[in-house]
Each structure stands twice: as structure tokens, then as C-alpha cells.
Amino acid sequence: MQVVFERQDLVRFGHCDPAGIVYFPRYFEMLNALIEDWFTEGLGVNFAEFTGTRRMGIPTVHLTTHFKQVSRVGDRLTQRIAIQKLGHSSLVLNTVFEASDGVRVSFEHVVVCTSLETHRPIPFPPDLRSALERAIGASHA
């Protein structure tokens, strides 16, 4: 997997269910937060401006998830994003959350650039496309 963005995240009490493990919908919240941070920190495209001022979105249109092992409060998860395919207005991403003992959850997801006015797909804007292409190029170096 050619990683284009990586960070560490801490599993918190609020992520967990009464059994003391991450409640599965919380992984999707963590995934969404990771994508937002990747845009701002990794791609240099401020996510708040992208959605607010520029009125563009990047919704998930397809998501396959594999839950491999449980995560508990205090676990440190390394979160990694890899670009599988860059299209005209869509991205196929492979993302994993793992700890020292292996992968906890993996995602294959398709996101699409959309207008928040029409909710229709639009081409990636030039600054975002350039940032994505740079990220792909850097991951192959």
C-alpha cells in the first residue's frame, strides 16, 4: 500500500461501548475526521473552506469495511490513507487503522467531489487535483 497520509490517534472512552471496545460506528467518525485532517494537513486544502466558502463536498459513495480486531480505550491507532485510484471527480481510497499487534479495521471507500449547491459530481478543482497528484507521486518515490 502506497501511503499518502499517516497519523496517530488515541482511542478514547467516548469511542467505546459498554463492553469496553470501540463501538463500530465510531470507526466511521474516526475515518471522516481522518479525511478532513488529510485535506487540511496533508494536501494543503483547508477542509473548512472547501466545504464552507467553496461549497464543495467529498461524500463517501461506497464503503467496504473489514473489522479485524477489537480496539480498547487507550490504544494508539496508526491511521494510514492510500490512494488506489484517482478519477475525474472520484477517489478510491484504502485506509487502515492499526496498532502494534496488527490491523484493527480496514476500509476501501470511494469518495466523490460534489457541488454542495447541486449535490452533483464535479471535477476536482485544480488545486485539489494538483495536491492529489503530488501525493500519488510522492508515495511512489
Backbone torsions as a table, in degrees:
resi	resn	phi	psi	omega
1	MET	NA	127.5	178.1
2	GLN	-88.8	100.2	-175.1
3	VAL	-74.7	131.3	176.9
4	VAL	-108.8	-14.4	177.5
5	PHE	-157.0	139.9	-179.1
6	GLU	-146.2	142.3	174.2
7	ARG	-155.8	167.0	175.6
8	GLN	-102.2	143.6	175.4
9	ASP	-139.2	146.6	-178.5
10	LEU	-99.0	132.6	173.4
11	VAL	-76.2	124.7	-176.6
12	ARG	-106.8	162.8	179.4
13	PHE	-52.8	-41.3	-178.3
14	GLY	-67.3	-14.6	177.0
15	HIS	-80.5	-14.5	-167.9
16	CYS	-103.2	155.2	177.5
17	ASP	-94.9	179.6	-179.3
18	PRO	-60.8	-18.7	177.2
19	ALA	-79.1	-7.5	177.5
20	GLY	86.4	14.1	178.3
21	ILE	-120.0	161.9	-179.3
22	VAL	-59.9	125.6	176.5
23	TYR	-73.4	125.4	-166.4
24	PHE	-52.1	-36.7	178.6
25	PRO	-63.7	-23.4	179.6
26	ARG	-65.9	-30.4	176.5
27	TYR	-60.6	-36.1	179.7
28	PHE	-69.7	-35.6	174.2
29	GLU	-64.9	-41.8	178.0
30	MET	-62.9	-40.5	178.9
31	LEU	-61.9	-45.1	179.7
32	ASN	-63.5	-42.9	177.9
33	ALA	-61.8	-39.0	177.9
34	LEU	-62.0	-44.1	179.2
35	ILE	-62.0	-44.3	178.4
36	GLU	-59.6	-45.8	-179.6
37	ASP	-67.5	-35.6	177.0
38	TRP	-60.5	-45.0	178.5
39	PHE	-57.4	-52.1	-174.0
40	THR	-72.8	-50.7	-173.6
41	GLU	-86.4	-37.1	-174.9
42	GLY	-91.5	-39.5	-176.7
43	LEU	-99.2	-14.8	-179.1
44	GLY	74.5	21.3	177.2
45	VAL	-113.5	104.8	-175.6
46	ASN	-58.5	116.4	-174.2
47	PHE	-65.0	-38.6	179.6
48	ALA	-62.6	-40.9	177.3
49	GLU	-70.6	-38.6	179.7
50	PHE	-56.4	-47.3	-177.6
51	THR	-85.1	-35.4	-175.7
52	GLY	-83.5	-72.4	-176.1
53	THR	-66.9	-46.8	-174.5
54	ARG	-84.0	-14.8	176.1
55	ARG	58.8	44.0	174.4
56	MET	-119.2	151.9	177.9
57	GLY	-127.5	170.9	178.4
58	ILE	-141.2	60.4	-176.1
59	PRO	-69.6	152.3	172.8
60	THR	-78.7	128.5	178.5
61	VAL	-111.1	-13.8	175.4
62	HIS	-152.5	137.6	-177.8
63	LEU	-146.6	122.6	173.1
64	THR	-113.7	130.5	-175.1
65	THR	-126.8	138.2	175.1
66	HIS	-123.9	115.3	177.0
67	PHE	-90.7	118.4	-172.3
68	LYS	-101.9	-47.1	-178.1
69	GLN	-144.4	159.1	178.5
70	VAL	-78.1	154.8	172.8
71	SER	-121.6	145.3	-177.2
72	ARG	-125.1	164.6	177.2
73	VAL	-50.7	132.6	177.6
74	GLY	93.2	-13.5	177.7
75	ASP	-66.3	140.9	173.2
76	ARG	-99.9	122.8	-180.0
77	LEU	-108.2	129.2	170.4
78	THR	-86.7	123.4	-178.2
79	GLN	-108.2	125.5	-177.1
80	ARG	-127.5	134.8	175.3
81	ILE	-111.9	135.5	172.0
82	ALA	-128.5	141.5	176.5
83	ILE	-90.9	119.3	176.9
84	GLN	-85.2	-39.9	-177.5
85	LYS	-154.2	134.2	174.8
86	LEU	-109.9	118.4	178.0
87	GLY	-105.4	-166.3	-179.7
88	HIS	-66.2	-44.4	179.3
89	SER	-134.9	7.3	-177.3
90	SER	-131.2	159.4	176.7
91	LEU	-132.4	137.8	168.9
92	VAL	-105.7	121.1	-176.9
93	LEU	-116.1	145.2	169.8
94	ASN	-115.6	124.2	-176.8
95	THR	-129.7	139.1	176.1
96	VAL	-129.9	146.9	169.7
97	PHE	-116.6	121.5	-179.8
98	GLU	-137.8	159.3	175.8
99	ALA	-120.9	-175.2	-176.3
100	SER	-62.2	-22.5	-179.3
101	ASP	-97.0	8.4	175.0
102	GLY	124.8	-175.7	-176.7
103	VAL	-70.8	132.8	176.7
104	ARG	-94.9	-42.6	179.6
105	VAL	-152.6	145.2	176.5
106	SER	-132.0	150.2	-177.7
107	PHE	-131.4	139.9	163.0
108	GLU	-117.9	119.8	-176.3
109	HIS	-139.1	150.0	177.9
110	VAL	-111.3	126.8	174.8
111	VAL	-118.2	150.4	-176.8
112	VAL	-130.0	134.0	175.1
113	CYS	-73.3	127.1	-178.0
114	THR	-133.5	157.8	169.4
115	SER	-81.7	131.0	176.6
116	LEU	-79.7	-5.3	174.4
117	GLU	-85.2	-44.1	-176.3
118	THR	-103.6	-18.1	-175.2
119	HIS	60.1	30.6	177.0
120	ARG	-111.6	152.5	176.4
121	PRO	-60.8	143.7	174.8
122	ILE	-136.3	155.9	176.9
123	PRO	-62.2	150.6	173.8
124	PHE	-57.5	135.9	175.9
125	PRO	-65.3	154.8	-174.4
126	PRO	-53.5	-40.8	-178.5
127	ASP	-66.3	-39.1	178.8
128	LEU	-71.0	-44.1	178.0
129	ARG	-58.2	-45.2	179.2
130	SER	-60.7	-43.2	179.5
131	ALA	-63.9	-41.3	178.2
132	LEU	-65.2	-42.4	178.8
133	GLU	-65.1	-39.5	176.6
134	ARG	-62.7	-42.3	179.7
135	ALA	-62.2	-42.2	178.0
136	ILE	-64.4	-45.1	179.2
137	GLY	-61.3	-41.2	-179.8
138	ALA	-67.3	-34.4	-179.2
139	SER	-72.5	-20.7	179.2
140	HIS	-93.4	-5.7	-178.0
141	ALA	-76.5	NA	NA
